[in-house]
Amino acid sequence: LVPQSVAGVALIVLLGPSSVLGSALEKLGLPISGTLFGIVIAQVFVAAPFLVKTAMTAFESVPLQLELASRSLGASPSATFARVALPLASRGVLVGSTLAWARAVSEFGCIVLFASSPVTAPVLVHTEFLRAGASESRPIAILLLVICLWVFVMLQFGQTLLPFALQRPREAGRR
């Protein structure tokens, strides 16, 4: 994982207004740096490893025998993926998505360097803290904390509504 400031500089070098790709995109009417799209790119850039690594581990844990059985019964590779691998790995993909979301929503360093406008909650908390201290940044920080906690609680309780593959396996003795 790359430090936040390094990620911000890397995106400036790659997609900033003075870069070859960034200036070409601006000529096409698609500016990146300093836009909402730039914020999304920065968040995806720093958060994607959390989803990718967790999903890879989840898919690697799917028993190969089940996929081979599906294929031997005539299922196509895409059908095997959709009906066997994805349901069995879905819990890991959900966990990875949650981790990636948490990392993206908390991103500060990369965004403040690459796309500080429009303002995200972490940037606003920092700006208000520098402007007026903790008393002014506290309500924004508390709101962001409440939203994040609510999302995590909903995901935890929402697992009971998800298909069986997403739920924890029951212990042998429990009913």
RONUMI-267245 format. One record per residue: residue number from 1; residue in one letter; x, y, z of N, C-alpha, C, O in turn. Coordinates in steps of 0.001 Angstrom, whole numbers. Example, Ala and Ser with C-alpha at 12.3 -4.5 7.8 and 13.67 -1.06 7.14 Angstrom:
REC;1;A;13190;-5690;7800;12300;-4500;7800;13200;-3300;7800;14236;-3319;8465
REC;2;S;12850;-2250;7080;13670;-1060;7140;12900;30;7870;13409;1138;8039
END
This chain:
REC;1;L;845;-1170;0;0;0;0;892;1235;0;1910;1292;689
REC;2;V;489;2201;-775;1276;3402;-1005;883;4478;11;-302;4636;304
REC;3;P;1854;5218;552;1494;6338;1437;599;7345;706;700;7510;-510
REC;4;Q;-262;8003;1451;-1253;8892;857;-630;9994;9;-1095;10252;-1101
REC;5;S;391;10633;502;1000;11729;-257;1654;11219;-1535;1622;11894;-2563
REC;6;V;2242;10037;-1473;2862;9442;-2665;1786;9122;-3708;1999;9333;-4902
REC;7;A;645;8618;-3268;-458;8338;-4186;-950;9632;-4836;-1241;9653;-6032
REC;8;G;-1042;10701;-4060;-1471;11986;-4608;-515;12506;-5660;-940;12968;-6719
REC;9;V;787;12431;-5373;1793;12883;-6339;1765;11997;-7586;1890;12500;-8703
REC;10;A;1603;10691;-7406;1547;9781;-8551;362;10126;-9460;496;10110;-10684
REC;11;L;-778;10431;-8878;-1943;10798;-9690;-1742;12153;-10378;-2196;12348;-11505
REC;12;I;-1070;13081;-9709;-768;14371;-10342;138;14158;-11547;-90;14733;-12611
REC;13;V;1173;13326;-11376;2103;13059;-12472;1393;12346;-13623;1671;12626;-14789
REC;14;L;487;11435;-13305;-212;10660;-14333;-1379;11408;-14968;-1529;11403;-16190
REC;15;L;-2212;12055;-14139;-3464;12634;-14631;-3611;14133;-14388;-4644;14715;-14718
REC;16;G;-2588;14758;-13815;-2658;16191;-13527;-2745;17020;-14800;-2481;16513;-15890
REC;17;P;-3115;18298;-14671;-3299;19149;-15844;-2032;19338;-16687;-2128;19607;-17884
REC;18;S;-869;19203;-16088;368;19381;-16864;925;18063;-17399;1958;18060;-18068
REC;19;S;259;16950;-17115;712;15665;-17651;168;15475;-19059;-787;16138;-19463
REC;20;V;783;14569;-19794;345;14305;-21168;-1095;13791;-21178;-1931;14300;-21924
REC;21;L;-1384;12786;-20354;-2727;12206;-20318;-3743;13205;-19764;-4845;13338;-20298
REC;22;G;-3369;13905;-18695;-4283;14877;-18090;-4631;16018;-19026;-5789;16429;-19095
REC;23;S;-3641;16541;-19754;-3928;17643;-20684;-4756;17155;-21879;-5604;17888;-22387
REC;24;A;-4509;15917;-22325;-5313;15355;-23416;-6770;15197;-22987;-7684;15497;-23755
REC;25;L;-6980;14729;-21764;-8343;14580;-21254;-9027;15935;-21082;-10224;16068;-21337
REC;26;E;-8265;16937;-20648;-8843;18282;-20510;-9261;18847;-21861;-10296;19506;-21963
REC;27;K;-8458;18594;-22906;-8813;19059;-24257;-10094;18398;-24751;-10839;18982;-25537
REC;28;L;-10344;17177;-24284;-11572;16467;-24639;-12755;16884;-23760;-13868;16383;-23921
REC;29;G;-12498;17807;-22833;-13560;18262;-21937;-13752;17370;-20736;-14807;17404;-20102
REC;30;L;-12740;16562;-20405;-12808;15644;-19263;-11695;15938;-18255;-10794;15119;-18073
REC;31;P;-11751;17097;-17603;-10711;17369;-16604;-10838;16390;-15430;-11943;16016;-15039
REC;32;I;-9722;15995;-14890;-9725;15012;-13801;-9350;15684;-12479;-10124;15669;-11522
REC;33;S;-8170;16263;-12443;-7656;16869;-11218;-8568;18002;-10755;-8933;18878;-11539
REC;34;G;-8929;17974;-9485;-9776;19018;-8929;-11246;18869;-9246;-11989;19848;-9173
REC;35;T;-11692;17666;-9599;-13101;17421;-9909;-13631;16268;-9067;-12868;15559;-8409
REC;36;L;-14936;16093;-9097;-15552;14963;-8407;-15022;13644;-8966;-14782;12698;-8216
REC;37;F;-14843;13587;-10280;-14294;12389;-10904;-12874;12126;-10392;-12489;10973;-10196
REC;38;G;-12107;13176;-10180;-10760;13044;-9622;-10780;12477;-8211;-9918;11681;-7839
REC;39;I;-11771;12892;-7431;-11916;12356;-6073;-12201;10867;-6134;-11615;10086;-5385
REC;40;V;-13096;10476;-7023;-13437;9049;-7159;-12202;8259;-7597;-11947;7178;-7067
REC;41;I;-11442;8774;-8546;-10226;8090;-8996;-9243;7950;-7843;-8655;6884;-7658
REC;42;A;-9059;9008;-7068;-8143;8953;-5926;-8617;7924;-4902;-7811;7157;-4376
REC;43;Q;-9910;7903;-4620;-10444;6948;-3649;-10308;5512;-4141;-9944;4622;-3373
REC;44;V;-10596;5287;-5403;-10453;3937;-5967;-8988;3519;-5953;-8671;2371;-5643
REC;45;F;-8104;4438;-6285;-6668;4152;-6327;-6144;3670;-4972;-5359;2725;-4908
REC;46;V;-6579;4320;-3895;-6071;3940;-2577;-6858;2793;-1945;-6331;2090;-1083
REC;47;A;-8113;2592;-2360;-8952;1581;-1718;-8993;249;-2445;-9286;-777;-1831
REC;48;A;-8707;244;-3731;-8807;-984;-4521;-7998;-2150;-3959;-8484;-3280;-3987
REC;49;P;-6782;-1926;-3450;-6038;-3075;-2917;-6767;-3831;-1801;-6591;-5041;-1662
REC;50;F;-7569;-3141;-1020;-8315;-3808;52;-9350;-4770;-524;-9499;-5890;-37
REC;51;L;-10056;-4336;-1551;-11041;-5201;-2192;-10367;-6322;-2961;-10769;-7480;-2860
REC;52;V;-9346;-5982;-3726;-8693;-6982;-4581;-8074;-8091;-3746;-8275;-9269;-4043
REC;53;K;-7332;-7740;-2718;-6655;-8765;-1898;-7666;-9650;-1164;-7509;-10870;-1111
REC;54;T;-8692;-9033;-605;-9699;-9812;118;-10486;-10711;-828;-10763;-11866;-503
REC;55;A;-10846;-10187;-1993;-11587;-10995;-2969;-10723;-12136;-3498;-11207;-13255;-3668
REC;56;M;-9451;-11858;-3758;-8556;-12924;-4229;-8483;-14054;-3220;-8556;-15227;-3586
REC;57;T;-8339;-13703;-1950;-8279;-14718;-903;-9587;-15503;-838;-9574;-16721;-658
REC;58;A;-10711;-14810;-983;-12012;-15492;-948;-12165;-16447;-2121;-12635;-17571;-1942
REC;59;F;-11775;-16020;-3319;-11908;-16892;-4488;-10916;-18060;-4435;-11217;-19153;-4913
REC;60;E;-9747;-17828;-3859;-8781;-18918;-3716;-9264;-19981;-2742;-8843;-21135;-2820
REC;61;S;-10153;-19594;-1816;-10658;-20566;-836;-11813;-21405;-1382;-12236;-22360;-731
REC;62;V;-12324;-21070;-2551;-13397;-21875;-3161;-12794;-23209;-3612;-11825;-23224;-4371
REC;63;P;-13358;-24316;-3154;-12808;-25620;-3525;-12824;-25847;-5044;-13864;-25730;-5692
REC;64;L;-11675;-26165;-5580;-11542;-26399;-7015;-12432;-27558;-7463;-12929;-27560;-8590
REC;65;Q;-12633;-28537;-6590;-13457;-29690;-6940;-14882;-29275;-7284;-15504;-29856;-8174
REC;66;L;-15396;-28280;-6587;-16762;-27824;-6877;-16843;-27154;-8244;-17812;-27341;-8980
REC;67;E;-15829;-26381;-8574;-15817;-25742;-9892;-15651;-26785;-10995;-16295;-26705;-12040
REC;68;L;-14788;-27756;-10753;-14595;-28818;-11745;-15861;-29655;-11914;-16195;-30071;-13023
REC;69;A;-16554;-29895;-10815;-17808;-30650;-10896;-18840;-29884;-11716;-19555;-30466;-12532
REC;70;S;-18910;-28602;-11497;-19842;-27781;-12271;-19506;-27825;-13757;-20395;-27950;-14599
REC;71;R;-18236;-27722;-14070;-17813;-27763;-15473;-18082;-29139;-16083;-18489;-29242;-17241
REC;72;S;-17851;-30204;-15293;-18069;-31559;-15825;-19543;-31852;-16062;-19895;-32733;-16846
REC;73;L;-20406;-31098;-15372;-21846;-31260;-15576;-22365;-30387;-16710;-23572;-30301;-16932
REC;74;G;-21441;-29732;-17434;-21818;-28988;-18625;-21975;-27493;-18451;-22353;-26808;-19401
REC;75;A;-21699;-26967;-17278;-21824;-25521;-17068;-20677;-24794;-17758;-19547;-25280;-17787
REC;76;S;-20975;-23650;-18301;-19938;-22833;-18950;-19058;-22193;-17868;-19438;-22177;-16697
REC;77;P;-17904;-21674;-18244;-17066;-20990;-17245;-17794;-19831;-16557;-17654;-19642;-15349
REC;78;S;-18566;-19060;-17318;-19276;-17941;-16697;-20396;-18431;-15771;-20643;-17831;-14725
REC;79;A;-21065;-19511;-16152;-22111;-20067;-15288;-21496;-20653;-14016;-22061;-20515;-12930
REC;80;T;-20356;-21298;-14149;-19660;-21837;-12976;-19259;-20712;-12037;-19401;-20820;-10819
REC;81;F;-18758;-19633;-12618;-18381;-18480;-11791;-19605;-17923;-11072;-19565;-17686;-9865
REC;82;A;-20695;-17715;-11816;-21887;-17086;-11247;-22617;-17976;-10243;-23185;-17477;-9271
REC;83;R;-22604;-19298;-10475;-23402;-20191;-9628;-22609;-20918;-8549;-23186;-21424;-7587
REC;84;V;-21284;-20972;-8706;-20480;-21701;-7725;-19489;-20766;-7029;-19569;-20552;-5820
REC;85;A;-18562;-20217;-7799;-17464;-19447;-7205;-17944;-18162;-6527;-17570;-17889;-5386
REC;86;L;-18757;-17387;-7208;-19198;-16105;-6637;-20026;-16272;-5366;-19764;-15571;-4389
REC;87;P;-21013;-17167;-5333;-21745;-17326;-4065;-20851;-17785;-2906;-21026;-17336;-1773
REC;88;L;-19897;-18675;-3185;-19032;-19157;-2110;-18020;-18108;-1664;-17600;-18110;-506
REC;89;A;-17628;-17222;-2557;-16656;-16177;-2220;-17330;-14857;-1854;-16650;-13886;-1522
REC;90;S;-18644;-14817;-1911;-19353;-13547;-1746;-19132;-12901;-381;-19098;-11674;-282
REC;91;R;-18985;-13687;647;-18719;-13119;1975;-17400;-12359;1971;-17325;-11252;2505
REC;92;G;-16367;-12932;1380;-15082;-12255;1287;-15134;-11018;415;-14485;-10014;709
REC;93;V;-15911;-11091;-666;-16071;-9924;-1539;-16804;-8816;-786;-16453;-7644;-921
REC;94;L;-17808;-9167;-1;-18531;-8185;801;-17612;-7545;1839;-17634;-6327;2021
REC;95;V;-16814;-8352;2513;-15871;-7821;3499;-14859;-6905;2814;-14550;-5829;3326
REC;96;G;-14348;-7323;1668;-13398;-6494;924;-14017;-5194;462;-13372;-4147;505
REC;97;S;-15264;-5251;21;-15966;-4033;-399;-16142;-3080;772;-15986;-1867;625
REC;98;T;-16464;-3626;1922;-16634;-2798;3114;-15316;-2155;3519;-15276;-965;3830
REC;99;L;-14240;-2930;3518;-12922;-2377;3840;-12516;-1307;2836;-11973;-269;3215
REC;100;A;-12776;-1556;1566;-12432;-582;526;-13258;689;696;-12730;1791;552
REC;101;W;-14537;549;998;-15370;1730;1226;-14851;2532;2411;-14755;3757;2342
REC;102;A;-14517;1840;3499;-14012;2537;4684;-12706;3266;4371;-12488;4388;4830
REC;103;R;-11853;2631;3599;-10586;3274;3227;-10830;4463;2315;-10192;5503;2475
REC;104;A;-11737;4330;1366;-12022;5412;419;-12661;6613;1104;-12283;7754;840
REC;105;V;-13622;6362;1977;-14330;7465;2621;-13418;8222;3584;-13677;9386;3890
REC;106;S;-12368;7584;4058;-11462;8236;5002;-10239;8847;4322;-9384;9414;5002
REC;107;E;-10139;8745;3010;-8955;9235;2303;-8803;10751;2445;-9751;11507;2235
REC;108;F;-7614;11168;2799;-7328;12585;2972;-6134;13039;2133;-6264;13942;1307
REC;109;G;-4980;12421;2340;-3736;12884;1739;-3742;12922;229;-3336;13921;-366
REC;110;C;-4183;11877;-390;-4216;11798;-1852;-5202;12811;-2417;-4920;13461;-3424
REC;111;I;-6354;12946;-1777;-7385;13863;-2266;-6957;15312;-2107;-7168;16119;-3012
REC;112;V;-6363;15654;-979;-5975;17047;-760;-4902;17481;-1763;-4819;18660;-2106
REC;113;L;-4089;16546;-2229;-3069;16874;-3227;-3617;16865;-4646;-3278;17736;-5448
REC;114;F;-4453;15895;-4960;-4872;15677;-6343;-6205;16324;-6699;-6338;16902;-7778
REC;115;A;-7191;16237;-5814;-8540;16701;-6159;-9220;17289;-4935;-10181;16717;-4420
REC;116;S;-8731;18416;-4473;-9262;18988;-3224;-10598;19692;-3402;-11140;20242;-2444
REC;117;S;-11127;19680;-4599;-12414;20306;-4847;-13244;19344;-5697;-12706;18807;-6665
REC;118;P;-14491;19099;-5403;-15251;19547;-4244;-14715;18921;-2963;-14004;17917;-3003
REC;119;V;-15052;19504;-1859;-14484;19117;-574;-15124;17828;-63;-16347;17683;-74
REC;120;T;-14289;16902;382;-14785;15682;1015;-14811;15892;2531;-14225;16849;3038
REC;121;A;-15482;15010;3243;-15617;15161;4693;-14260;15193;5408;-14062;16063;6256
REC;122;P;-13311;14286;5107;-12027;14365;5798;-11272;15674;5521;-10621;16214;6415
REC;123;V;-11357;16175;4306;-10714;17446;3974;-11412;18586;4718;-10750;19497;5215
REC;124;L;-12737;18541;4796;-13486;19572;5512;-13156;19560;7002;-12999;20620;7609
REC;125;V;-13050;18385;7588;-12678;18284;9002;-11316;18941;9216;-11143;19715;10158
REC;126;H;-10368;18644;8366;-9023;19209;8484;-9037;20729;8293;-8395;21459;9047
REC;127;T;-9764;21194;7292;-9842;22627;7013;-10467;23376;8187;-9951;24409;8614
REC;128;E;-11570;22857;8704;-12229;23503;9842;-11369;23448;11097;-11383;24382;11898
REC;129;F;-10628;22372;11274;-9734;22275;12426;-8641;23338;12340;-8329;23985;13339
REC;130;L;-8059;23525;11158;-7032;24552;10991;-7616;25956;11118;-6954;26857;11634
REC;131;R;-8839;26148;10657;-9466;27470;10684;-9895;27867;12088;-9624;28985;12525
REC;132;A;-10564;26959;12801;-11172;27357;14067;-10940;26385;15216;-11438;26615;16317
REC;133;G;-10212;25327;14994;-9939;24389;16072;-10929;23238;16137;-11776;23059;15262
REC;134;A;-10788;22463;17210;-11580;21245;17362;-13062;21522;17497;-13873;20695;17079
REC;135;S;-13444;22650;18063;-14871;22928;18270;-15633;23030;16955;-16797;22636;16890
REC;136;E;-14999;23551;15906;-15671;23678;14617;-15600;22395;13785;-16492;22132;12978
REC;137;S;-14570;21613;13972;-14436;20388;13190;-15163;19209;13837;-15431;18208;13172
REC;138;R;-15476;19316;15102;-16110;18219;15842;-17444;17770;15250;-17630;16563;15093
REC;139;P;-18389;18654;14908;-19668;18178;14368;-19512;17395;13067;-20199;16395;12859
REC;140;I;-18625;17837;12202;-18405;17141;10931;-17791;15769;11192;-18192;14772;10592
REC;141;A;-16815;15735;12092;-16161;14470;12423;-17146;13490;13058;-17129;12298;12750
REC;142;I;-17997;13991;13937;-18987;13130;14591;-19986;12601;13568;-20350;11426;13613
REC;143;L;-20438;13457;12643;-21372;13015;11609;-20739;11920;10751;-21386;10912;10467
REC;144;L;-19497;12101;10340;-18811;11091;9539;-18652;9791;10327;-18827;8704;9778
REC;145;L;-18322;9905;11602;-18183;8723;12456;-19519;7984;12586;-19556;6756;12508
REC;146;V;-20599;8712;12781;-21922;8092;12911;-22310;7381;11615;-22829;6266;11647
REC;147;I;-22058;8025;10481;-22383;7399;9185;-21593;6107;9010;-22153;5085;8612
REC;148;C;-20294;6149;9305;-19463;4952;9153;-19912;3841;10100;-20014;2685;9690
REC;149;L;-20177;4174;11338;-20649;3163;12290;-21988;2581;11855;-22206;1374;11967
REC;150;W;-22891;3433;11357;-24188;2965;10888;-24022;1971;9742;-24687;936;9712
REC;151;V;-23137;2285;8803;-22904;1374;7673;-22386;29;8180;-22866;-1019;7749
REC;152;F;-21419;50;9084;-20867;-1206;9592;-21895;-1996;10395;-21940;-3222;10292
REC;153;V;-22712;-1326;11182;-23752;-2027;11949;-24785;-2630;10993;-25204;-3773;11176
REC;154;M;-25193;-1874;9983;-26163;-2387;9008;-25598;-3593;8262;-26321;-4554;7998
REC;155;L;-24331;-3547;7927;-23727;-4702;7260;-23683;-5913;8186;-23917;-7040;7749
REC;156;Q;-23388;-5687;9448;-23325;-6794;10401;-24700;-7425;10589;-24837;-8647;10523
REC;157;F;-25713;-6602;10821;-27059;-7131;11030;-27703;-7575;9721;-28555;-8463;9719
REC;158;G;-27305;-6969;8621;-27865;-7317;7333;-27436;-8672;6822;-28034;-9188;5877
REC;159;Q;-26413;-9267;7421;-25949;-10573;6973;-27015;-11640;7157;-26997;-12656;6463
REC;160;T;-27940;-11427;8080;-29002;-12419;8274;-29971;-12419;7107;-30700;-13391;6905
REC;161;L;-29988;-11324;6325;-30889;-11237;5177;-30246;-11733;3891;-30912;-11862;2863
REC;162;L;-28953;-12009;3955;-28220;-12400;2753;-28351;-13905;2502;-28694;-14664;3409
REC;163;P;-28074;-14330;1266;-28135;-15760;942;-27225;-16585;1852;-26326;-16055;2504
REC;164;F;-27474;-17863;1879;-26759;-18760;2797;-25253;-18696;2639;-24540;-18838;3633
REC;165;A;-24741;-18490;1454;-23293;-18497;1235;-22609;-17325;1920;-21406;-17369;2176
REC;166;L;-23371;-16275;2218;-22783;-15110;2856;-22806;-15208;4372;-22115;-14457;5060
REC;167;Q;-23600;-16133;4889;-23708;-16258;6332;-22602;-17167;6852;-22066;-18008;6131
REC;168;R;-22285;-16974;8106;-21287;-17835;8742;-21839;-19249;8836;-23024;-19442;9107
REC;169;P;-20975;-20240;8611;-21456;-21613;8760;-21780;-21906;10220;-21080;-21460;11130
REC;170;R;-22832;-22651;10422;-23210;-23020;11786;-22297;-24110;12301;-21787;-24935;11542
REC;171;E;-22102;-24096;13604;-21315;-25151;14212;-22120;-26445;14177;-23351;-26415;14149
REC;172;A;-21433;-27566;14178;-22079;-28869;14018;-23116;-29136;15106;-24163;-29719;14824
REC;173;G;-22847;-28722;16340;-23738;-29022;17446;-24867;-28047;17611;-25806;-28326;18357
REC;174;R;-24817;-26886;16932;-25846;-25842;17126;-27006;-26044;16161;-26823;-26530;15044
REC;175;R;-28189;-25671;16601;-29376;-25713;15731;-30166;-24475;15877;-31200;-24322;15228
END
